[in-house]
Amino acid sequence: MTIVFLIIVFILQIIGFYFLALLYTKVSKFDDLEKKQKKLMEQMDDSITAYLSEMQDENNRLIQQLSAVELTKTSTQKPIPPSVVKATKSIKVNAPSTPMNLAIKSYGKTLMPSPIPDDLEMDDRTKVFRLHDDGKTIEEIAKVLGKGKTEVELILKFK
């Protein structure tokens, strides 16, 4: 009877060691996976940091270019329409003055339709928009400009 008991205990110990070995391999796999994830996170952080620094440098360069353009255009600057000035006075934005001035100028150009003296100065997109605003159908616009109906429809959809 004691021999059967010893054999059972011996078999249980072997099974126990087997399960310990399995658990050890599982834990080591998770440790390796955790190390790989940490490396990947560090690489992602480095990539994002590099991307953000590039974006910051590009934004600073853009601001410098806009301020240079602002300085060169101060002598030839047209007055801003009163309707745009009234609209922008109600907007309170804590942004640099140069980009805000350029935005005000561009909004002023879009709010007040500027007469174009010659149709040759307009590109096809502008011609399509003008003809569509005048009430022309897509077929009529396509005939006038010598374009396909589908192309005119796409231009109008991307307006």
PyMOL commands that set and color helices and strands:
alter all, ss='L'
color gray80, all
select helices_A, chain A and resi 2-73+82-89+97-111+119-121+124-133+138-145+149-157
alter helices_A, ss='H'
color red, helices_A
deselect
rebuild
show_as cartoon
